[in-house]
Amino acid sequence: MDLNNLLHNYPAAVAMILFGIGFSNLLLQKNLIKKIIGLNIMDTAVYLFLALKGYIDGRKAPVVVDGVQSAEAYINPIPSGLVLTGIVVSVSVTALMLSLTIRLYHRYHTLDMDEISAQLKKEEK
C-alpha cells in the first residue's frame, strides 16, 4: 500500500476504523447498553464517511452569495442532507432501543443478553 495514498485518504480510513470498532463492540459485548453504544459508533462512522465524500476542497456551501450561481463553486448538498436525516433517525432509534432496554431490565433485572436468553428459555418450559 502506498503511504502517500493512505495519508491523502486518512479521514476515510478513520471512518472505516470507527465502523470496525463499533461493529466489533456490537458483536462481542453482552451488555445491551454497550451494544447500543457500538451501534452509535457505527452510525457516526457512516456519517463521517458521507460528509467526507460530499466535501470538495475549495468549494463553498450551496448558498448563493455575491451572485455566484455556477455549480462548480459549491459542494453537493445531498450528502449533507443524508447525514442530517441519518442523525435524526439515529437519535430516534437510540431512544427506542434505550426504552426497550429499560423495559427488559425491569422484567429480567439484568442487561446481559445471555442471562436474558436463559431466563426466556426457563419461561418457555
Phi, psi and chi 1 to 4 in degrees:
 res  aa     phi    psi   chi1   chi2   chi3   chi4
   1 MET       -  137.5 -180.0 -178.2  -15.0      -
   2 ASP   -78.1  123.9 -174.0   16.6      -      -
   3 LEU   -64.6  -35.3 -177.9   62.3      -      -
   4 ASN   -63.9  -39.4 -153.6    9.2      -      -
   5 ASN   -66.7  -38.6 -167.9   19.5      -      -
   6 LEU   -66.3  -41.7  179.8   64.2      -      -
   7 LEU   -65.7  -32.9  -70.2  176.9      -      -
   8 HIS   -70.1  -32.8  179.4   68.9      -      -
   9 ASN  -109.2   27.1  -67.2  -41.6      -      -
  10 TYR   -62.7  -33.7   79.1   91.4      -      -
  11 PRO   -62.7  -37.9  -23.3   34.2      -      -
  12 ALA   -67.2  -36.8      -      -      -      -
  13 ALA   -65.3  -38.8      -      -      -      -
  14 VAL   -63.1  -41.8  168.6      -      -      -
  15 ALA   -62.1  -40.9      -      -      -      -
  16 MET   -67.8  -38.9  -73.2 -174.0 -102.9      -
  17 ILE   -64.9  -43.0  -69.5  169.2      -      -
  18 LEU   -60.2  -42.5  -89.1  176.3      -      -
  19 PHE   -61.4  -42.8 -170.8   87.1      -      -
  20 GLY   -63.0  -39.7      -      -      -      -
  21 ILE   -63.4  -45.9  -70.0  169.2      -      -
  22 GLY   -64.7  -40.8      -      -      -      -
  23 PHE   -66.8  -42.9 -171.2   67.0      -      -
  24 SER   -66.9  -35.7   62.7      -      -      -
  25 ASN   -63.8  -41.8 -165.1   16.0      -      -
  26 LEU   -63.7  -38.1 -173.2   67.0      -      -
  27 LEU   -81.5  -36.6  -71.3  178.5      -      -
  28 LEU   -94.9  -21.4  -60.2  176.4      -      -
  29 GLN   -81.2  146.7  -65.0  -65.7  -30.0      -
  30 LYS   -99.4  -23.3  -66.2  179.4 -178.2  178.9
  31 ASN   -76.8  131.7 -171.6  -45.3      -      -
  32 LEU   -65.3  -36.3  -72.0  173.2      -      -
  33 ILE   -65.2  -40.6  -59.5  -66.6      -      -
  34 LYS   -66.5  -33.8  -69.0  179.4 -177.8  178.9
  35 LYS   -65.1  -40.7  -74.8 -177.8  177.6  -74.5
  36 ILE   -64.5  -40.4  -66.9  170.1      -      -
  37 ILE   -62.6  -41.1  -69.0  170.3      -      -
  38 GLY   -61.6  -40.7      -      -      -      -
  39 LEU   -65.3  -37.9 -170.4   63.4      -      -
  40 ASN   -67.7  -35.1  -77.0  -30.9      -      -
  41 ILE   -64.7  -40.7  -68.0  170.9      -      -
  42 MET   -62.5  -43.5  -72.2  172.3   56.0      -
  43 ASP   -57.9  -46.4  -72.3  -15.8      -      -
  44 THR   -61.2  -39.2  -56.1      -      -      -
  45 ALA   -64.2  -40.6      -      -      -      -
  46 VAL   -65.6  -41.1  170.6      -      -      -
  47 TYR   -66.2  -39.2  -56.0  146.1      -      -
  48 LEU   -61.9  -44.4  174.3   63.2      -      -
  49 PHE   -63.6  -43.9 -171.7   75.3      -      -
  50 LEU   -63.4  -41.6  -80.3  173.0      -      -
  51 ALA   -64.6  -37.5      -      -      -      -
  52 LEU   -65.5  -40.6  -71.5  170.3      -      -
  53 LYS   -73.0  -23.5  -67.5  -57.6  161.6 -172.7
  54 GLY   -86.2  -13.7      -      -      -      -
  55 TYR   -86.2  135.3  177.6   74.1      -      -
  56 ILE  -125.5  121.3  -59.6  171.3      -      -
  57 ASP   -59.9  131.4 -160.6   26.0      -      -
  58 GLY    92.8   -6.7      -      -      -      -
  59 ARG  -104.3  161.7  -65.5 -171.2 -176.9 -175.5
  60 LYS  -110.2  171.3  -63.0  179.9 -178.3  176.9
  61 ALA   -62.5  148.6      -      -      -      -
  62 PRO   -75.6   64.5   27.1  -33.4      -      -
  63 VAL  -124.4  120.1  177.6      -      -      -
  64 VAL   -68.5  117.4  176.4      -      -      -
  65 VAL  -129.7  139.4 -179.9      -      -      -
  66 ASP    61.0   24.6  -61.2  -30.7      -      -
  67 GLY    75.4    8.3      -      -      -      -
  68 VAL   -78.4  114.7  177.9      -      -      -
  69 GLN  -116.9    6.9  -65.9 -175.0   -6.2      -
  70 SER   -71.0  135.3  172.7      -      -      -
  71 ALA   -67.4  -23.4      -      -      -      -
  72 GLU   -73.5  -10.1  -73.9   80.2   26.5      -
  73 ALA   -88.8  -10.8      -      -      -      -
  74 TYR  -124.9  157.6  -57.3  110.1      -      -
  75 ILE   -81.9  167.7   62.3  168.5      -      -
  76 ASN   -77.5  123.9 -173.5   -1.6      -      -
  77 PRO   -80.7  -10.7   28.8  -34.6      -      -
  78 ILE   -65.3  -45.3  -66.7  175.4      -      -
  79 PRO   -60.3  -36.5  -26.1   35.4      -      -
  80 SER   -64.4  -41.3  -59.1      -      -      -
  81 GLY   -64.3  -38.9      -      -      -      -
  82 LEU   -64.8  -40.0  -71.7  172.9      -      -
  83 VAL   -64.4  -45.4  168.4      -      -      -
  84 LEU   -62.6  -42.8  -72.5  174.1      -      -
  85 THR   -63.6  -41.8  -55.7      -      -      -
  86 GLY   -63.2  -38.1      -      -      -      -
  87 ILE   -64.3  -42.6  -70.7  170.2      -      -
  88 VAL   -62.2  -45.3  169.5      -      -      -
  89 VAL   -64.8  -40.5  170.1      -      -      -
  90 SER   -62.8  -41.6  175.1      -      -      -
  91 VAL   -63.8  -40.8  167.7      -      -      -
  92 SER   -64.9  -44.7  -57.8      -      -      -
  93 VAL   -65.6  -39.7  168.4      -      -      -
  94 THR   -63.6  -42.7  -59.0      -      -      -
  95 ALA   -61.7  -41.7      -      -      -      -
  96 LEU   -65.1  -44.0 -180.0   65.6      -      -
  97 MET   -63.0  -40.6  -73.0 -171.4  -61.0      -
  98 LEU   -66.6  -38.4  -72.7  172.1      -      -
  99 SER   -67.3  -39.6   64.6      -      -      -
 100 LEU   -67.1  -34.9  -69.1  174.0      -      -
 101 THR   -64.7  -40.0  -58.8      -      -      -
 102 ILE   -62.7  -42.9  -69.9  169.9      -      -
 103 ARG   -62.5  -42.7  -65.1  -75.4  -56.4 -128.9
 104 LEU   -62.5  -40.2  -79.6  170.5      -      -
 105 TYR   -64.7  -41.4 -177.8   77.0      -      -
 106 HIS   -65.5  -31.1  -74.9  -58.1      -      -
 107 ARG   -82.7  -43.1 -178.8  168.8  179.2  161.6
 108 TYR  -108.0   -7.1  -63.3  106.8      -      -
 109 HIS    58.4   33.0  -55.8  -68.1      -      -
 110 THR  -158.5  158.6 -175.4      -      -      -
 111 LEU  -113.3    4.2  -67.3  175.9      -      -
 112 ASP   -80.5  122.8 -169.7  -14.2      -      -
 113 MET   -61.9  -36.7  -74.2  -64.9  -63.4      -
 114 ASP   -66.3  -40.9  -68.4  -20.5      -      -
 115 GLU   -68.6  -38.5  -68.9  179.4   24.9      -
 116 ILE   -63.9  -42.0  -68.3  172.0      -      -
 117 SER   -63.4  -40.6  -64.3      -      -      -
 118 ALA   -64.9  -41.1      -      -      -      -
 119 GLN   -67.7  -35.0  -71.5 -177.2   23.7      -
 120 LEU   -64.3  -41.0  -84.2  171.5      -      -
 121 LYS   -65.4  -36.8  -72.0  178.5 -176.8  176.3
 122 LYS   -66.6  -36.8  -73.3 -179.9 -176.3  177.4
 123 GLU   -68.4  -32.0  -72.6  177.8    2.7      -
 124 GLU   -69.7  -27.5  -71.1  177.1   -3.9      -
 125 LYS   -77.5      -  -68.8 -179.3 -178.7  178.9
